[in-house]
Amino acid sequence: MAATGRLAAILTADVAGYSRLIGADEEGTLGRLKAIHTELIYPAIAAHNGRIVKTTGDGLLAEFGSVVDALRCASEVQAEMAERNTAITPGLRVDFRIGIHQGDIVVEDGDIFGDAVNIAARLEGLAEPGGICVSARVRGDAEGKLDLAFEDMGQQQLKNIARPMRAYAIAATPLPPSPGDRVANPTPRISLAVLPFASLSADKEQEYFADAVTDDLTTDLSRIADSFVIARTTAFSYKGKAVDVRQMAKAGRMSGPTASTPIPAISPRRRARLPAALPGRSMPSWSGMRDAGSS
């Protein structure tokens, strides 16, 4: 079939911490993911006039005729996933990250290609677990049409994309509380930031472990009720820089811990103890063990 071109809204999604979930409970994770696809994601895409292009392991690629349809689908999926996850043990929850961009694509034999697809995939990588990240073009097209709050993430240099692009984060839309449910305090009780952990290994390939620790800790802390956790992308802007956590806490009005510590050089079969300090304290206030082979 000859290739054709058209304008489309592209949605990509993957599961945050997928390798860790598979390592902890492969059969259970695959079963939950299959059920989520069948019961939630596939019907949601169809209901909003979308088309599933392909699925790859934990990843998914879909196209929509309009930005509004893509955003409605993504918001509904994330809101429903938030509700489903309340009954799941935190370490076993499936959290999707979603990226959306609109642009010209090339369609050939049912697959789609082009910069628009690549950009959507890069935006997905910027999204928080359970969140959505979109381009400025998507925000512009949706403005005034949907009741969504867009958080400006600034200019982002996306991998293999020539020019920086402005990105926006969208929090998953919460479902209405059931009658009799306690209304949560809209003001966070504590706010926290997890600065990027640093690897002391000379091997640059070990950096993935330090980044994985930062990602996992950020995700776990974000599940604390009445708390606010600084976005991963904001925290990673401090990577490689000397930061006084006490000054950062004051500047960011953070009332909770700021975790940051070097990680010693490790082999894939070793474990590392990770201490972290509360602002205003010089001694470690928290520590934990992590396997080097986990992700």
Residue pairs with C-beta under 8 A, 6 or more apart in sequence:
1 108
1 109
2 108
3 106
3 107
3 108
4 106
4 107
4 108
5 104
5 105
5 106
5 107
6 104
6 105
6 107
7 102
7 103
7 104
7 105
8 63
8 64
8 65
8 102
8 103
8 105
8 112
8 116
9 63
9 64
9 65
9 66
9 67
9 69
9 70
9 100
9 101
9 102
9 138
10 61
10 62
10 63
10 64
10 70
10 100
10 101
10 102
10 103
10 105
10 112
10 116
10 117
10 119
10 120
11 50
11 60
11 61
11 62
11 63
11 64
11 70
11 73
11 74
11 98
11 99
11 100
11 120
12 59
12 60
12 61
12 62
12 98
12 99
12 100
12 117
12 120
12 121
12 123
12 124
13 41
13 59
13 60
13 74
13 77
13 96
13 97
13 98
13 99
13 124
14 58
14 59
14 60
14 96
14 97
14 124
15 21
15 33
15 58
15 94
15 95
15 96
15 97
16 95
16 96
16 97
16 129
16 130
16 215
16 219
17 95
17 129
17 215
17 216
17 219
17 295
18 29
18 57
18 58
19 294
19 295
20 216
20 294
20 295
21 29
21 92
21 94
22 29
22 30
23 294
23 295
24 91
24 92
25 92
28 92
29 92
29 94
32 88
32 94
33 58
33 94
36 81
36 84
36 94
37 55
37 60
40 77
40 80
40 81
40 84
41 60
41 77
42 52
44 73
44 76
44 77
44 80
45 51
45 52
45 62
45 73
47 73
48 64
48 69
48 70
48 72
48 73
48 76
49 64
49 65
49 66
49 69
50 62
50 63
50 64
50 69
50 70
50 73
51 62
51 63
51 64
52 60
52 61
52 62
53 61
53 62
53 63
53 110
53 111
53 112
54 60
54 61
54 111
55 61
61 112
61 117
62 70
62 73
63 105
63 112
64 70
64 73
66 141
67 100
67 102
67 137
67 138
67 141
67 142
68 141
68 142
68 145
68 146
70 100
70 102
70 138
71 100
71 132
71 134
71 138
71 142
71 146
71 148
71 170
72 146
74 98
74 100
74 132
74 170
75 132
75 146
75 148
75 170
75 172
75 173
76 173
77 96
77 98
78 96
78 98
78 130
78 131
78 132
78 172
78 173
79 172
79 173
79 174
79 175
80 175
81 94
81 95
81 96
81 130
81 172
82 130
82 172
82 174
82 175
83 175
85 93
85 94
85 95
85 130
88 94
90 220
90 223
95 129
95 130
95 219
96 129
96 130
97 124
97 125
97 127
97 128
97 129
97 130
97 131
97 133
98 124
98 127
98 131
98 132
98 133
99 119
99 120
99 121
99 122
99 123
99 124
99 125
99 126
99 127
99 132
99 133
99 134
100 120
100 123
100 132
100 133
100 134
100 135
100 138
101 116
101 119
101 120
101 123
101 134
101 135
101 137
101 138
102 116
102 135
102 137
102 138
102 141
103 114
103 115
103 116
103 119
103 137
104 114
104 115
104 116
105 112
105 113
105 114
105 116
105 117
106 112
106 113
106 114
107 113
115 161
118 160
118 161
119 135
119 158
119 161
119 165
122 158
122 159
122 160
122 161
123 133
123 134
123 135
123 158
123 167
124 133
126 133
126 153
126 156
126 167
126 169
126 233
127 133
127 169
128 169
128 218
128 222
128 231
128 232
129 219
129 222
130 172
130 222
131 169
131 170
131 171
131 172
132 169
132 170
132 171
132 172
133 153
133 167
133 168
133 169
133 170
134 142
134 150
134 167
134 168
134 170
135 165
135 166
135 167
135 168
136 165
136 166
136 167
136 168
138 168
139 150
139 168
142 148
148 170
148 173
149 170
149 171
150 168
150 169
150 170
151 168
151 169
151 170
151 171
151 231
152 166
152 168
153 166
153 167
153 168
153 169
153 231
153 233
153 234
154 166
154 167
155 164
155 165
155 166
156 164
156 165
156 166
156 167
156 233
157 164
158 164
158 165
169 231
169 233
177 183
184 225
184 226
185 226
188 226
188 227
188 228
189 225
189 226
189 227
189 255
190 224
190 226
190 227
190 228
190 255
190 256
191 227
191 228
191 229
191 230
191 252
191 253
191 254
191 255
191 256
192 221
192 227
192 228
192 229
192 230
192 254
192 256
192 257
192 258
192 259
193 229
193 230
193 234
193 235
193 248
193 249
193 252
193 254
193 258
193 259
194 214
194 217
194 218
194 221
194 229
194 230
194 235
194 258
194 259
194 260
195 214
195 235
195 238
195 243
195 245
195 248
195 258
195 259
195 260
196 210
196 211
196 214
196 235
196 236
196 238
196 239
196 240
196 260
197 210
197 211
197 213
197 214
197 259
197 260
197 261
197 262
197 263
197 274
198 210
198 240
198 260
198 261
198 262
198 263
199 206
199 207
199 209
199 210
199 262
199 263
199 265
200 262
200 263
200 264
200 265
201 264
201 265
201 266
202 265
203 265
206 265
206 266
208 295
209 263
209 266
209 272
209 292
210 263
212 294
212 295
213 263
213 274
213 290
214 232
214 235
214 236
215 232
217 259
218 229
218 232
218 235
221 227
221 229
222 229
227 256
230 252
230 254
238 248
243 260
245 258
245 260
245 277
245 279
246 279
246 280
248 254
248 258
248 279
249 255
249 258
249 279
249 280
250 279
254 279
256 278
257 276
257 277
257 278
257 279
257 285
257 286
258 276
258 277
258 278
258 279
259 276
259 277
259 286
260 276
260 277
261 274
261 275
261 276
261 277
261 284
263 272
263 274
264 272
266 272
266 292
267 292
268 292
268 293
269 292
269 293
270 292
271 289
271 290
271 291
271 292
272 289
272 290
272 292
273 287
273 288
273 289
274 287
274 288
274 289
274 290
275 284
275 286
275 287
276 284
276 285
276 286
276 287
277 283
277 284
277 285
277 286
278 285
278 286
